[in-house]
Amino acid sequence: MQSANVLLKKIVRSSILPFAAQHGMKKDLFPLSRTLSLSLCLRQDNSSGPSEKLDLDAWKKVMKSGLQEEVSEMVSEHKELSTLAAAREILEMWRLAGRSVPENISEEQLKTFMECPSKSAKKKYLKYLHLKELYKKNDKRKMDEKRERKQEAQKRASETDETKRSSLVCLWANAMDKAYSWRAAQAMIFGQPLVFDMSYEKDMSVREVTNTVRQIVLSEGCNRRSVDPFHVHFCNLKDDSLYHKEFIKHYREAWGKLLITVTDQCYTDIFPKDKLVYLTADSPKVMKTFDHNKIYIVGSMVDKSIKTGVSLARAKRLGLETAALPLEKYLLWNSGAKNLTLDQMMHILLTLKDTGDWKKALEFVPKRKYCGFVSKPVHELKKTLNLINTLKLGKRQEEVRRQFAKNYSKKLTQK
């Protein structure tokens, strides 16, 4: 009897109870389930012989336990639904109050919101969801606009003879692409090597590594389109590193077809040390001319917090020669760090390699970082800067100097 009752309970729970819960009939189902189990028990008792007796106490215990389980499940489900509804009401109130709340929120996100330990944590989580929703809407809007522009361009091309022009442009682009590839292939055999050091992953955050890889991708494209490209080496690049993952995201299938040298070895194991020059802004030695026989190394690092001396310390540990670009010699530099992006460094080195003209090369430095090019000797520029400062401050600077001299002479006489 007990096995039959258990089987009946399983059938009710697996098939009938979910259907009743969906249609709001769960309360009406309890008497039905009890009558079914009771009728089954009575049938078994009638079919059995007169010697067999019905154990009413065991049957009551089974029915009570099943009823308690079903009631506890229903109460817990009701509590969960009530808490979710209360949380949604709180979100609606916050939205009406003008706070940043997402328009659509799933049950999982709502549960995560309820599990936040404090009110400030809940606000931050809702703000994160709100910004995420805005970014998705913005991306969708941009994609829709791009699709509309593409459709309009296709319509215009179908109306006019632009299809012929586009075919000519495609042929020209394919021809130029082949020419660029041929130059890069020649550079891998005869070109001057240029090394990108990929050993700074531990010194950067994930976002900084992503920005570094973007700048290296721009540098590789600029080198590929130049007249006399470098033979680019990516050294210290591990297979499972963040660098490698970001490169695969950018290049995808073209990563294995790039005309560059990728290795996990250090550059000191590939090239002789006397030919290596590490380019770093922290170097005390200033680079005067571009040497075509040297192998220049660029640290693959984007440092927003500006940790000075990291690349210089690495070059000293390896016993390499270092050099810095002569920015102060040719530019009236403003206050700030003299760090350039990797694509700017590539433009500067390619221009120096082709022309040897520092003025042309340093035109790729952003204009916001300097006032202009140096056209006079340094001592004359210092005089003009002092004159500008005196004109700005007026007579107040001379008065301060005189007062300082008087006070200093009084201290000497008192001693």
Secondary structure, 3 states (H helix, E strand, C coil): CHHHHHHHHHHHHHHHHHHHHHCCCHHHHHHHHHHHHHHHHHHHHHHCCCCCCCCHHHHHHHHHHHHHHHHHHHHHHHHHHHHHHHHHHHHHHHHHCCCCCCCCCCHHHHHHHHCCCCHHHHHHHHHHHHHHHHHHHHHHHHHHHHHHHHHHHHHHHHHCCHHHHHHHHHHHHHHHHHHHHHHHHHHHHHCCEEEEECCCCCCCCHHHHHHHHHHHHHHHHHHHHCCCCCEEEEECCCCCCHHHHHHHHHHHHHHHHCCCEECCCCHHHCCCHHHEEEECCCCCCECCCCCCCCEEEEECCCCCCCCCCHHHHHHHHHCCEEEECCHHHHEEECCCCCCCCHHHHHHHHHHHHHCCCHHHHHHHCCHHHEEEECCCCHHHHHHHHHHHHHHHHCCHHHHHHHHHHHHHHHHHHHC
